[in-house]
């Protein structure tokens, strides 16, 4: 049986751990993903944001009249749009694979790993062969996969080639005329924006009363309303069945809170109801690695699992399932592998996120509804884009806002939530303030804010809770 100093399962953020400082170790990198490089690179945040940018340009052209410009409606060349994205992504994946294969101390094992004992693995290859190995230390970075809900008919042969997930939807051969999307989270909302902007008649079906239900409720409701103006959004509905009888090839059948039945037709069904960690594919019971009720590997502040010598990072252990969180995990694991007597830790309490739809929604810290639920006192400052100079340049209609939530005693930020153009960028000063303990007054008046940049929405929101003395 082969023995290695270190085995890493997964080629996403786990792959980034192995650098020149590990050149003196015998390392195995085990991954069955195709393409190589993990979800973010190949089927997640990077390609999807390239599509998002294209969709935003299409909407800008359609809305040019509000700036006194006239432009013809954009024509959409789906193959060109798709190939622009993957013409950049696929070579990066192949280059990463080739580079990793060239490393003399790293054995790249392109198979599926499962545990057969404590720090003992069996790797199954596509040709049916297997290989066993043991490792002094093992890193679980096997990621996650789209959740497939238990809906009658979803796996029917008559729907083959018509049902997609976020892993497959971006590589469509052709752009459909109609699409039903199931879900109301990040993935569902972003793809609803993309495909509707590219001319697809999109129907988005969500079980909750509004989209992005874990976000700030006021902003999430406003986003739901804006998105509803560009596509069909159906709320408080649950899917009870799908079949191949609908116009276009798919029928989707739902009921609402009053048990009223509805049906929707589409050429393509996108299932975007969340993701689940791949822990169930590793036979972790053989190792002593504990998994919580949602399938996430339990780790401590140093990314150590409950089994000696085994670390975990990213989607398999971090419920945020965000790439920047996985990268933070990976940096800590890398340090701790190299410096076992000086362990680094990761603070997961305040992980920011952004939803790249139109409008963007970005968030860090707690929401108003969370503060009210535990009766925590707070101050709130809200600034509309429409009331700052750059908001005038954007012809903002008043829906988009920056909101800050502040502790009334220390004036430290408890949360920040922004809905509108560039929200994913505008929120970064608030993330930095929360990470460094900067209070709202110092943040607002301890630095210059460029005028008339859009960052003034955040400056003015801060001044509402920490006015000039």
Sine and cosine of phi, psi and omega as CSV:
sin_phi,cos_phi,sin_psi,cos_psi,sin_omega,cos_omega
0.00,0.00,0.72,-0.70,-0.02,-1.00
-0.95,0.32,0.58,-0.82,0.07,-1.00
-0.80,-0.59,0.68,-0.74,0.04,-1.00
-0.80,-0.60,0.35,-0.94,0.07,-1.00
-0.96,0.28,-0.58,0.81,-0.06,-1.00
-0.55,-0.84,0.72,-0.69,0.12,-0.99
-0.85,-0.53,0.75,-0.66,0.04,-1.00
-0.88,-0.47,0.79,-0.61,0.01,-1.00
-0.97,-0.25,0.95,-0.31,0.01,-1.00
0.84,-0.54,0.67,-0.74,-0.08,-1.00
-0.94,-0.35,0.29,0.96,0.10,-0.99
-1.00,0.06,-0.90,-0.44,0.02,-1.00
-0.90,0.44,-0.44,0.90,0.06,-1.00
-0.88,0.48,-0.58,0.82,0.00,-1.00
-0.89,0.45,-0.51,0.86,-0.05,-1.00
-0.95,0.33,-0.25,0.97,0.00,-1.00
-0.91,0.41,-0.61,0.79,-0.19,-0.98
-1.00,0.10,0.99,-0.15,0.05,-1.00
-0.87,-0.50,-0.25,-0.97,-0.10,-1.00
-0.89,0.45,-0.34,0.94,0.02,-1.00
-0.94,0.33,-0.22,0.98,0.04,-1.00
-0.98,-0.19,0.19,0.98,-0.10,-1.00
-0.90,0.44,-0.38,0.93,0.03,-1.00
-1.00,0.06,0.03,1.00,-0.02,-1.00
-0.94,-0.33,0.48,-0.88,0.13,-0.99
-1.00,0.04,0.92,-0.40,-0.15,-0.99
-0.87,-0.49,0.65,-0.76,0.16,-0.99
-0.91,-0.42,0.79,-0.61,0.12,-0.99
-0.93,-0.36,0.90,-0.43,-0.12,-0.99
-0.94,-0.34,0.82,-0.57,-0.05,-1.00
-0.37,-0.93,0.73,-0.68,0.04,-1.00
-0.94,-0.35,0.18,0.98,-0.03,-1.00
-0.95,0.31,0.63,-0.78,0.06,-1.00
-0.68,-0.74,0.93,-0.37,0.13,0.99
-0.96,0.26,0.19,-0.98,0.00,-1.00
-0.97,0.24,0.60,-0.80,0.14,-0.99
0.86,-0.52,-0.01,1.00,0.08,-1.00
1.00,-0.03,0.12,-0.99,-0.11,-0.99
-0.92,0.38,-0.72,0.70,-0.11,-0.99
-0.84,0.55,-0.72,0.69,-0.04,-1.00
-0.93,0.36,-0.70,0.71,-0.22,-0.97
-0.99,-0.13,-0.52,0.86,-0.12,-0.99
-0.59,-0.81,0.26,0.97,-0.10,-0.99
-0.78,-0.62,-0.83,-0.56,-0.24,-0.97
-0.89,0.45,-0.60,0.80,-0.09,-1.00
-0.95,0.30,-0.84,0.54,0.01,-1.00
-0.90,0.44,-0.60,0.80,-0.03,-1.00
-0.90,0.44,-0.59,0.81,0.01,-1.00
-0.95,0.30,-0.44,0.90,0.11,-0.99
-0.92,0.39,-0.63,0.78,0.10,-0.99
-0.92,0.38,-0.65,0.76,0.00,-1.00
-0.86,0.52,-0.67,0.74,-0.01,-1.00
-0.89,0.46,-0.68,0.73,0.04,-1.00
-0.87,0.49,-0.69,0.72,0.02,-1.00
-0.88,0.47,-0.64,0.77,0.03,-1.00
-0.89,0.45,-0.63,0.78,0.05,-1.00
-0.90,0.45,-0.65,0.76,0.02,-1.00
-0.87,0.49,-0.68,0.73,0.02,-1.00
-0.93,0.36,-0.57,0.82,0.05,-1.00
-0.89,0.46,-0.66,0.75,0.02,-1.00
-0.89,0.45,-0.69,0.72,0.00,-1.00
-0.90,0.43,-0.50,0.86,-0.05,-1.00
-0.99,-0.13,0.23,0.97,-0.09,-1.00
-0.89,0.45,-0.38,0.92,-0.04,-1.00
-0.86,0.51,-0.49,0.87,-0.03,-1.00
-0.94,0.34,-0.23,0.97,0.05,-1.00
-0.98,-0.21,0.15,0.99,-0.03,-1.00
0.99,0.14,0.32,0.95,0.01,-1.00
-0.93,-0.35,0.52,-0.86,0.13,-0.99
-0.87,-0.50,0.70,-0.71,-0.03,-1.00
-0.56,-0.83,0.55,-0.84,0.05,-1.00
-0.93,0.38,0.46,-0.89,0.06,-1.00
-0.85,0.52,0.67,-0.74,-0.05,-1.00
-0.93,0.38,0.66,-0.75,0.16,-0.99
-1.00,-0.05,0.61,-0.79,-0.14,-0.99
-0.94,-0.33,0.87,-0.50,0.09,-1.00
-0.96,-0.27,1.00,0.02,-0.09,-1.00
-0.84,0.55,-0.75,0.66,0.01,-1.00
-0.84,0.55,-0.63,0.78,0.01,-1.00
-0.92,0.38,-0.65,0.76,0.04,-1.00
-0.89,0.45,-0.76,0.65,0.00,-1.00
-0.88,0.47,-0.70,0.72,-0.08,-1.00
-0.96,0.28,-0.44,0.90,0.14,-0.99
-0.87,0.49,-0.68,0.74,-0.02,-1.00
-0.92,0.39,-0.84,0.54,-0.13,-0.99
-0.99,0.13,-0.25,0.97,0.19,-0.98
-0.91,0.40,-0.38,0.92,0.10,-1.00
-1.00,-0.05,-0.68,0.74,-0.11,-0.99
-0.95,0.32,-0.74,0.67,-0.11,-0.99
-0.88,0.48,-0.67,0.74,0.07,-1.00
-0.89,0.46,-0.56,0.83,0.06,-1.00
-0.90,0.44,-0.69,0.73,0.03,-1.00
-0.87,0.49,-0.73,0.69,-0.01,-1.00
-0.91,0.42,-0.63,0.78,0.02,-1.00
-0.91,0.41,-0.64,0.77,0.04,-1.00
-0.90,0.44,-0.64,0.77,0.04,-1.00
-0.90,0.44,-0.74,0.68,-0.02,-1.00
-0.89,0.45,-0.65,0.76,0.01,-1.00
-0.90,0.43,-0.69,0.72,-0.01,-1.00
-0.91,0.42,-0.60,0.80,0.03,-1.00
-0.91,0.42,-0.40,0.92,-0.04,-1.00
-0.99,0.13,-0.18,0.98,-0.06,-1.00
-0.97,0.25,0.87,-0.49,-0.13,-0.99
-0.92,0.40,-0.42,0.91,-0.05,-1.00
-0.99,-0.14,0.02,1.00,-0.04,-1.00
-0.91,-0.41,0.86,-0.50,0.11,-0.99
-1.00,-0.04,0.93,-0.38,0.03,-1.00
-1.00,0.03,0.91,-0.41,-0.07,-1.00
-0.95,-0.32,0.96,-0.27,-0.11,-0.99
-1.00,0.02,0.91,0.42,-0.01,-1.00
-0.59,-0.81,-0.09,-1.00,-0.04,-1.00
-0.98,-0.22,0.81,-0.59,-0.06,-1.00
-0.99,-0.11,0.58,-0.81,0.20,-0.98
-0.55,-0.83,0.48,-0.88,-0.01,-1.00
-0.99,0.12,0.66,-0.75,0.11,-0.99
-0.90,-0.44,-0.05,1.00,0.03,-1.00
-0.02,-1.00,-0.06,-1.00,0.02,-1.00
-0.91,0.42,0.90,-0.44,-0.03,-1.00
0.81,0.58,0.58,0.82,0.06,-1.00
-0.79,-0.61,0.80,-0.60,-0.12,-0.99
-0.83,-0.55,0.51,-0.86,0.21,-0.98
-0.88,-0.48,0.76,-0.65,0.00,-1.00
-0.94,-0.35,0.85,-0.52,0.01,-1.00
-0.98,-0.18,0.78,-0.63,-0.04,-1.00
-0.99,-0.17,0.37,-0.93,-0.03,-1.00
-0.85,0.53,-0.43,0.90,-0.01,-1.00
-0.99,0.13,0.07,1.00,0.05,-1.00
1.00,-0.08,-0.13,0.99,0.03,-1.00
-0.99,0.12,0.29,-0.96,0.02,-1.00
-0.73,-0.69,0.35,-0.94,0.05,-1.00
-0.60,-0.80,0.67,-0.74,-0.01,-1.00
-0.94,-0.33,0.52,-0.86,0.06,-1.00
-0.41,-0.91,0.35,-0.94,0.13,-0.99
-0.85,-0.52,0.37,-0.93,0.00,-1.00
-0.64,-0.77,0.61,-0.79,0.08,-1.00
-0.89,0.45,-0.67,0.75,0.05,-1.00
-0.68,-0.73,0.56,-0.83,-0.07,-1.00
-0.72,-0.69,0.66,-0.75,0.04,-1.00
-0.90,-0.43,0.83,-0.56,0.06,-1.00
-1.00,-0.05,0.94,-0.33,0.01,-1.00
-0.70,-0.72,0.68,0.73,-0.15,-0.99
-0.99,0.12,-0.01,1.00,0.18,-0.98
0.96,0.29,-0.49,-0.87,-0.09,-1.00
-0.60,-0.80,0.05,-1.00,0.03,-1.00
-0.58,-0.81,0.33,-0.94,0.03,-1.00
-0.87,0.49,0.65,-0.76,0.07,-1.00
-0.98,0.20,0.78,-0.63,0.06,-1.00
-0.96,-0.28,0.95,-0.31,-0.06,-1.00
-0.92,0.39,0.38,-0.92,0.00,-1.00
-1.00,0.08,0.99,0.13,-0.02,-1.00
-0.91,-0.41,0.82,-0.58,0.02,-1.00
-0.82,0.58,0.75,-0.66,0.04,-1.00
1.00,-0.02,-0.19,0.98,-0.10,-0.99
-0.90,0.43,-0.54,0.84,-0.01,-1.00
-0.99,-0.17,0.32,0.95,-0.02,-1.00
-0.92,0.40,0.64,-0.77,0.04,-1.00
-0.85,0.53,-0.48,0.88,-0.03,-1.00
-0.93,0.35,-0.24,0.97,0.04,-1.00
-0.98,-0.18,0.10,1.00,0.00,-1.00
-0.86,0.52,0.75,-0.66,-0.02,-1.00
0.99,0.14,0.06,1.00,-0.01,-1.00
-0.87,-0.49,-0.27,0.96,-0.01,-1.00
-0.96,-0.27,0.79,-0.61,-0.08,-1.00
-0.79,-0.62,0.31,-0.95,0.18,-0.98
-0.83,-0.55,0.00,-1.00,0.05,-1.00
-0.89,0.46,-0.38,0.93,0.02,-1.00
-0.94,0.34,-0.40,0.92,-0.15,-0.99
-0.84,-0.54,-0.34,0.94,-0.18,-0.98
-0.91,0.41,-0.48,0.88,-0.08,-1.00
-0.98,0.22,-0.18,0.98,-0.01,-1.00
-0.95,-0.30,0.43,0.90,0.06,-1.00
-0.81,0.59,0.60,-0.80,0.06,-1.00
-0.93,0.36,-0.61,0.79,0.00,-1.00
-0.60,-0.80,0.34,-0.94,0.01,-1.00
-0.99,0.13,0.84,-0.55,0.02,-1.00
-0.96,0.27,0.28,-0.96,0.08,-1.00
-1.00,0.05,-0.47,0.88,-0.02,-1.00
-0.71,-0.70,0.55,-0.83,-0.01,-1.00
-0.51,-0.86,0.70,-0.72,0.19,-0.98
-0.96,-0.28,0.73,-0.68,0.04,-1.00
-0.89,-0.45,0.78,-0.62,0.06,-1.00
-0.99,-0.17,0.81,-0.58,0.05,-1.00
0.75,-0.66,0.25,-0.97,0.00,-1.00
-0.61,-0.79,0.33,0.94,0.00,-1.00
-0.98,-0.17,-0.32,-0.95,-0.09,-1.00
-0.80,0.60,-0.80,0.60,-0.13,-0.99
-0.91,0.42,-0.72,0.70,-0.02,-1.00
-0.88,0.48,-0.70,0.71,-0.06,-1.00
-0.93,0.37,-0.68,0.73,-0.01,-1.00
-0.90,0.44,-0.69,0.72,-0.01,-1.00
-0.95,0.30,-0.50,0.87,0.11,-0.99
-0.88,0.48,-0.68,0.73,0.06,-1.00
-0.89,0.46,-0.74,0.67,-0.07,-1.00
-0.87,0.50,-0.82,0.58,-0.14,-0.99
-0.96,0.29,-0.54,0.84,0.07,-1.00
-0.92,0.39,-0.63,0.78,0.02,-1.00
-0.91,0.42,-0.47,0.88,0.00,-1.00
-1.00,0.02,0.13,0.99,0.14,-0.99
0.98,-0.19,0.05,1.00,0.04,-1.00
-0.98,0.17,0.67,-0.74,0.11,-0.99
-0.98,0.19,0.97,-0.22,-0.13,-0.99
-0.98,-0.21,0.71,-0.71,0.19,-0.98
-0.89,-0.46,0.85,-0.53,-0.02,-1.00
-0.96,-0.28,0.85,-0.52,-0.05,-1.00
-0.93,-0.36,0.82,-0.58,-0.09,-1.00
-0.72,-0.69,0.65,-0.76,-0.02,-1.00
-0.96,0.27,-0.40,0.92,-0.12,-0.99
-1.00,-0.03,0.09,-1.00,-0.04,-1.00
-0.98,0.22,-0.28,0.96,0.07,-1.00
-0.39,-0.92,0.26,-0.96,-0.01,-1.00
-0.97,0.23,0.36,-0.93,0.05,-1.00
0.78,0.62,0.80,0.59,-0.17,-0.98
-0.91,0.41,-0.28,0.96,0.04,-1.00
-1.00,0.03,-0.08,1.00,0.02,-1.00
-1.00,0.09,0.05,-1.00,0.11,-0.99
-0.79,0.61,0.83,-0.56,-0.16,-0.99
-0.89,0.46,-0.66,0.75,-0.02,-1.00
-0.89,0.46,-0.71,0.70,-0.03,-1.00
-0.95,0.30,-0.61,0.79,0.01,-1.00
-0.91,0.42,-0.61,0.79,0.06,-1.00
-0.91,0.40,-0.63,0.77,0.03,-1.00
-0.91,0.42,-0.65,0.76,0.05,-1.00
-0.89,0.45,-0.67,0.74,0.02,-1.00
-0.85,0.52,-0.67,0.74,0.01,-1.00
-0.91,0.42,-0.68,0.74,0.01,-1.00
-0.90,0.44,-0.71,0.71,-0.02,-1.00
-0.90,0.43,-0.54,0.84,0.00,-1.00
-0.90,0.43,-0.32,0.95,0.03,-1.00
-0.98,0.18,-0.24,0.97,-0.05,-1.00
-0.91,-0.42,-0.24,0.97,0.03,-1.00
-0.45,-0.89,0.15,-0.99,-0.01,-1.00
-1.00,0.09,0.87,-0.49,0.04,-1.00
-0.91,-0.41,0.84,-0.54,0.02,-1.00
-0.91,-0.41,0.88,-0.47,-0.08,-1.00
-0.96,-0.28,0.33,-0.94,0.03,-1.00
0.82,0.57,0.61,0.79,0.04,-1.00
-0.81,-0.58,0.64,-0.77,0.03,-1.00
-0.90,-0.43,0.69,-0.73,0.01,-1.00
-0.98,0.20,0.78,-0.62,-0.01,-1.00
-0.95,-0.30,-0.33,0.94,-0.02,-1.00
-0.18,-0.98,0.46,-0.89,0.19,-0.98
-0.73,-0.69,0.49,-0.87,0.06,-1.00
-0.45,-0.89,-0.10,-1.00,-0.03,-1.00
-0.98,-0.17,0.34,0.94,-0.11,-0.99
-1.00,-0.05,-0.11,0.99,-0.06,-1.00
-0.98,0.19,0.35,-0.94,0.10,-0.99
-0.87,0.50,0.75,-0.67,-0.08,-1.00
1.00,-0.07,-0.30,0.95,0.09,-1.00
0.87,-0.50,-0.22,0.98,-0.02,-1.00
-0.72,-0.69,0.72,-0.70,0.16,-0.99
-0.91,-0.42,0.75,-0.66,0.01,-1.00
-0.87,-0.50,0.80,-0.60,-0.12,-0.99
-0.86,-0.51,0.75,-0.66,-0.10,-1.00
-0.74,-0.67,0.22,-0.97,0.20,-0.98
-0.74,-0.67,0.48,-0.88,0.04,-1.00
-0.98,-0.19,-0.21,-0.98,-0.07,-1.00
-0.91,0.41,-0.33,0.94,0.01,-1.00
-0.98,-0.21,0.25,0.97,-0.01,-1.00
0.89,0.45,0.37,0.93,0.13,-0.99
-0.98,0.21,0.69,-0.72,-0.09,-1.00
-1.00,-0.09,0.57,-0.82,0.01,-1.00
-0.69,-0.73,0.36,-0.93,0.09,-1.00
-0.66,-0.75,0.54,-0.84,-0.02,-1.00
-0.68,-0.73,0.57,-0.82,-0.01,-1.00
-0.91,-0.42,0.53,-0.85,0.04,-1.00
-0.30,-0.95,0.34,-0.94,0.16,-0.99
-0.99,0.16,-0.56,0.83,-0.11,-0.99
-0.74,-0.67,0.66,-0.75,0.09,-1.00
-0.91,-0.42,0.85,-0.53,0.08,-1.00
-0.97,-0.25,0.89,-0.45,0.04,-1.00
-1.00,-0.04,0.94,-0.35,-0.07,-1.00
-0.75,-0.66,0.84,0.54,-0.09,-1.00
-0.98,-0.19,0.43,0.90,0.05,-1.00
0.95,-0.32,-0.01,-1.00,-0.01,-1.00
-0.77,-0.64,0.40,-0.92,0.03,-1.00
-0.80,-0.59,0.56,-0.83,0.00,-1.00
-0.93,0.36,0.49,-0.87,-0.03,-1.00
-1.00,0.07,0.35,0.94,-0.03,-1.00
-0.88,0.48,-0.52,0.85,-0.05,-1.00
-0.94,0.35,-0.18,0.98,-0.02,-1.00
-1.00,-0.07,-0.03,1.00,-0.14,-0.99
-0.97,-0.26,-0.06,1.00,-0.06,-1.00
0.80,0.60,0.80,0.59,-0.09,-1.00
-0.93,0.36,-0.29,0.96,0.01,-1.00
-0.86,0.51,-0.42,0.91,-0.02,-1.00
-0.97,0.25,-0.13,0.99,-0.13,-0.99
-0.93,-0.37,-0.36,0.93,-0.16,-0.99
1.00,0.04,0.16,0.99,0.07,-1.00
-0.98,0.22,0.84,-0.54,-0.04,-1.00
-0.99,0.11,0.62,-0.78,0.03,-1.00
-0.82,-0.57,0.66,-0.75,-0.02,-1.00
-0.99,0.14,-0.03,-1.00,-0.09,-1.00
-0.90,0.43,-0.32,0.95,0.03,-1.00
-0.99,-0.15,0.07,1.00,0.05,-1.00
1.00,-0.03,0.07,1.00,0.00,-1.00
-1.00,0.09,0.70,-0.71,0.06,-1.00
-0.91,0.42,0.76,-0.66,-0.02,-1.00
-0.98,0.18,0.80,-0.60,0.03,-1.00
-0.77,-0.64,0.35,-0.94,0.11,-0.99
-1.00,-0.06,-0.16,-0.99,-0.06,-1.00
-0.90,0.43,-0.30,0.95,-0.01,-1.00
-0.98,-0.18,0.18,0.98,0.00,-1.00
0.93,0.36,0.36,0.93,0.09,-1.00
-1.00,0.06,0.68,-0.73,0.09,-1.00
-0.99,0.14,-0.07,-1.00,0.02,-1.00
-0.99,0.17,0.00,1.00,0.06,-1.00
-0.95,-0.31,0.72,-0.70,-0.05,-1.00
-0.86,0.51,0.74,-0.67,0.08,-1.00
0.99,0.13,0.05,1.00,-0.03,-1.00
-0.89,-0.46,0.82,-0.57,0.05,-1.00
-0.95,-0.32,0.29,-0.96,0.09,-1.00
-0.59,-0.80,0.47,-0.88,-0.02,-1.00
-0.44,-0.90,0.32,-0.95,0.11,-0.99
0.96,0.28,-0.45,-0.89,-0.16,-0.99
-0.86,0.51,-0.44,0.90,-0.06,-1.00
-0.95,0.31,-0.33,0.94,-0.03,-1.00
-0.76,-0.65,-0.19,0.98,-0.10,-1.00
-0.92,-0.40,0.96,-0.29,-0.08,-1.00
-0.88,0.48,-0.30,0.96,0.05,-1.00
-0.91,0.42,-0.49,0.87,-0.01,-1.00
0.77,0.63,0.73,0.69,0.01,-1.00
-0.89,-0.46,0.62,-0.79,-0.07,-1.00
-0.89,0.45,-0.65,0.76,-0.01,-1.00
-0.92,0.40,-0.48,0.88,0.09,-1.00
-0.95,0.32,-0.66,0.75,0.04,-1.00
-0.88,0.47,-0.64,0.77,0.03,-1.00
-0.90,0.43,-0.63,0.78,0.06,-1.00
-0.90,0.44,-0.68,0.73,0.07,-1.00
-0.85,0.53,-0.71,0.70,-0.06,-1.00
-0.90,0.44,-0.63,0.77,0.02,-1.00
-0.89,0.46,-0.63,0.77,0.01,-1.00
-0.93,0.37,-0.70,0.72,0.01,-1.00
-0.88,0.47,-0.70,0.72,0.02,-1.00
-0.84,0.54,-0.75,0.66,0.02,-1.00
-0.86,0.51,-0.69,0.72,-0.10,-1.00
-0.95,0.30,-0.47,0.88,0.13,-0.99
-0.94,0.35,-0.61,0.79,-0.02,-1.00
-0.99,0.15,-0.46,0.89,-0.08,-1.00
-0.74,-0.67,0.93,0.36,-0.07,-1.00
-0.89,0.45,-0.28,0.96,0.02,-1.00
-0.99,-0.13,0.04,1.00,0.00,-1.00
-0.62,-0.78,0.95,0.31,-0.19,-0.98
-0.96,0.28,0.70,-0.72,0.12,-0.99
-1.00,-0.02,0.43,-0.90,0.01,-1.00
-0.82,-0.57,0.25,-0.97,0.02,-1.00
-0.83,-0.56,0.74,-0.67,0.05,-1.00
-0.99,-0.12,0.94,-0.34,-0.04,-1.00
-0.99,-0.12,0.15,0.99,-0.13,-0.99
-0.95,0.30,-0.49,0.87,-0.06,-1.00
-0.74,-0.67,1.00,0.07,0.01,-1.00
-0.97,-0.24,0.89,-0.46,-0.01,-1.00
-0.97,0.23,0.30,-0.95,0.09,-1.00
-0.48,-0.88,0.30,-0.96,0.10,-1.00
-0.63,-0.78,0.58,-0.82,0.08,-1.00
-0.94,-0.35,0.87,-0.49,-0.15,-0.99
-1.00,-0.09,0.87,0.49,0.11,-0.99
-0.97,-0.24,-0.39,-0.92,0.08,-1.00
-0.72,-0.70,0.96,-0.27,0.16,0.99
-0.99,0.15,0.32,-0.95,0.12,-0.99
-0.95,0.32,0.50,-0.87,0.14,-0.99
-0.77,-0.63,0.80,-0.60,0.02,-1.00
-0.79,-0.61,0.54,-0.84,-0.13,-0.99
-0.49,-0.87,0.57,-0.82,0.16,-0.99
-0.54,-0.84,0.63,-0.78,0.03,-1.00
0.99,0.15,-0.31,-0.95,-0.11,-0.99
-1.00,0.07,0.33,-0.94,0.04,-1.00
-0.98,-0.19,0.21,-0.98,0.05,-1.00
-0.87,0.49,-0.67,0.74,-0.04,-1.00
-0.91,0.42,-0.53,0.85,0.05,-1.00
-0.94,0.34,-0.64,0.76,0.03,-1.00
-0.91,0.41,-0.66,0.75,0.02,-1.00
-0.91,0.41,-0.58,0.81,-0.04,-1.00
-0.89,0.46,-0.55,0.84,-0.01,-1.00
-0.96,-0.29,0.19,0.98,0.07,-1.00
0.83,0.56,0.67,0.74,0.07,-1.00
-1.00,0.03,0.82,-0.57,0.03,-1.00
-0.92,0.39,0.56,-0.83,0.00,-1.00
-0.36,-0.93,0.35,-0.94,0.15,-0.99
-0.95,-0.30,0.55,-0.84,-0.01,-1.00
-0.81,-0.59,0.73,-0.69,0.11,-0.99
-0.85,-0.53,0.78,-0.63,-0.03,-1.00
-0.80,-0.60,0.80,-0.60,0.03,-1.00
-0.83,-0.55,0.82,-0.58,0.04,-1.00
-0.98,0.19,0.63,-0.78,0.14,-0.99
-0.84,0.54,-0.62,0.78,-0.10,-0.99
-0.89,0.46,-0.27,0.96,-0.07,-1.00
-0.96,-0.27,0.21,0.98,0.14,-0.99
-0.88,-0.48,0.34,-0.94,-0.17,-0.99
-0.86,0.51,-0.67,0.74,-0.03,-1.00
-0.95,0.32,-0.41,0.91,0.13,-0.99
-0.89,0.46,-0.56,0.83,0.08,-1.00
-0.90,0.43,-0.66,0.75,0.02,-1.00
-0.86,0.50,-0.55,0.83,-0.01,-1.00
-0.99,0.11,-0.08,1.00,-0.10,-0.99
0.81,0.58,0.68,0.73,-0.03,-1.00
-0.92,0.40,0.64,-0.77,-0.10,-0.99
-1.00,-0.01,-0.03,1.00,0.07,-1.00
0.97,-0.25,-0.06,1.00,-0.02,-1.00
-0.99,0.17,-0.54,0.84,-0.14,-0.99
-0.99,0.12,0.69,-0.72,-0.12,-0.99
-0.56,-0.83,0.36,-0.93,0.24,-0.97
-0.92,-0.40,0.74,-0.67,-0.04,-1.00
-0.81,-0.59,0.75,-0.66,0.10,-0.99
-0.87,-0.50,0.61,-0.79,0.05,-1.00
-0.88,-0.48,0.80,-0.60,-0.22,-0.98
-0.74,-0.68,0.61,-0.79,0.11,-0.99
-0.93,0.37,0.80,-0.60,-0.09,-1.00
-0.92,0.39,-0.36,0.93,-0.01,-1.00
-1.00,0.01,-0.83,0.56,-0.08,-1.00
-1.00,0.04,-0.27,0.96,-0.10,-1.00
0.89,0.46,0.30,0.95,0.09,-1.00
-0.98,0.20,0.54,-0.84,-0.02,-1.00
-0.94,0.35,0.74,-0.67,0.12,-0.99
-0.99,-0.15,-0.46,0.89,0.00,-1.00
-0.18,-0.98,0.36,-0.93,0.09,-1.00
-0.56,-0.83,0.71,-0.71,-0.08,-1.00
-0.64,-0.77,0.80,-0.60,-0.08,-1.00
-0.78,-0.63,0.75,-0.66,0.07,-1.00
-0.86,-0.52,0.89,-0.46,0.03,-1.00
0.53,-0.85,-0.01,-1.00,0.02,-1.00
-0.82,0.57,0.66,-0.75,0.08,-1.00
0.90,0.44,0.32,0.95,-0.04,-1.00
-0.84,0.54,-0.60,0.80,-0.03,-1.00
-0.90,0.45,-0.45,0.89,0.04,-1.00
-1.00,-0.03,-0.66,0.75,-0.06,-1.00
-0.87,0.50,-0.47,0.88,-0.10,-1.00
-0.98,0.20,-0.22,0.98,-0.12,-0.99
-0.86,0.50,-0.64,0.77,0.06,-1.00
-0.86,0.51,-0.57,0.82,0.03,-1.00
-0.94,0.35,-0.61,0.79,0.06,-1.00
-0.88,0.48,-0.70,0.71,0.01,-1.00
-0.90,0.43,-0.67,0.75,0.00,-1.00
-0.88,0.48,-0.68,0.74,0.00,-1.00
-0.93,0.37,-0.56,0.83,0.00,-1.00
-0.95,0.31,-0.50,0.87,-0.08,-1.00
-0.97,-0.26,-0.08,1.00,0.01,-1.00
0.99,0.16,0.31,0.95,0.00,-1.00
-0.94,0.35,0.74,-0.67,-0.01,-1.00
-0.99,0.10,0.27,-0.96,-0.12,-0.99
-0.90,0.44,-0.62,0.78,-0.02,-1.00
-0.93,0.38,-0.71,0.71,0.03,-1.00
-0.90,0.43,-0.62,0.78,0.02,-1.00
-0.90,0.44,-0.65,0.76,-0.05,-1.00
-0.96,0.27,-0.62,0.78,-0.12,-0.99
-0.89,-0.45,-0.02,1.00,-0.01,-1.00
-1.00,-0.02,0.15,0.99,-0.01,-1.00
-0.45,-0.89,0.25,-0.97,0.14,-0.99
-0.99,0.14,0.61,-0.80,0.15,-0.99
-0.90,-0.44,0.85,-0.52,-0.08,-1.00
-0.89,0.45,0.78,-0.63,0.08,-1.00
-0.96,-0.28,0.70,-0.71,0.05,1.00
-0.97,-0.25,0.84,0.54,0.00,-1.00
-0.94,0.34,0.34,-0.94,-0.03,-1.00
-0.93,0.37,-0.28,0.96,0.05,-1.00
-0.87,0.49,-0.26,0.97,0.04,-1.00
-0.89,0.45,-0.32,0.95,0.07,-1.00
-0.91,0.42,-0.60,0.80,0.03,-1.00
-0.96,0.27,-0.67,0.74,0.05,-1.00
-0.83,0.55,-0.74,0.67,-0.05,-1.00
-0.94,0.34,-0.56,0.83,0.10,-1.00
-0.89,0.46,-0.64,0.77,0.04,-1.00
-0.91,0.42,-0.64,0.77,-0.03,-1.00
-0.93,0.37,-0.35,0.94,0.07,-1.00
-0.94,0.34,-0.52,0.85,0.00,-1.00
-0.98,-0.18,-0.25,0.97,0.03,-1.00
-0.66,-0.75,0.93,0.36,-0.10,-1.00
-0.92,0.39,0.32,-0.95,0.08,-1.00
-0.86,0.51,0.64,-0.77,-0.02,-1.00
-0.98,0.18,0.00,0.00,0.00,0.00
